[in-house]
């Protein structure tokens, strides 16, 4: 049986801007991405999204404040492994996000959703695009020729 990561990311949208974190000290060095990460053992996707949001940007979300936006099945060759990425969208939150993990994130910044940085991770870019179009699934990086 194949072992591959299951990840989550949470989209925070405000005034046609999305919150992104710039990664450091990781395989995604200098890449911008939505707050998120991998599921821990025994954790469901919503619980992971709430935990990652709290750990990375200090925002305490409740499950009623997030909605599933999309699922990505990625053939992430650049990391040497395939992964499933659950993309959630936060509909409400209290407080202002701040960088709670400076050892893995060099900065947080709000970007216009139509002007994402060129160094935005594929999973985040596609997750944003799917959420905006109301689409729920994408297979990325797979040879789809039949």
FENNOR-V416772 format. One record per helix or strand. SS is the DSSP state (H for helix, E for strand). FROM is the first residue (numbers start at 0). TO is the last residue. Records with the same first field share a line. If there is no record, write none. Layout:
SS: FROM-TO ; FROM-TO
This chain:
E: 4-13 ; 16-22 ; 31-32 ; 34-37 ; 65-75 ; 80-89 ; 104-111 ; 119-119 ; 136-139
H: 44-56 ; 62-64 ; 76-78 ; 121-132
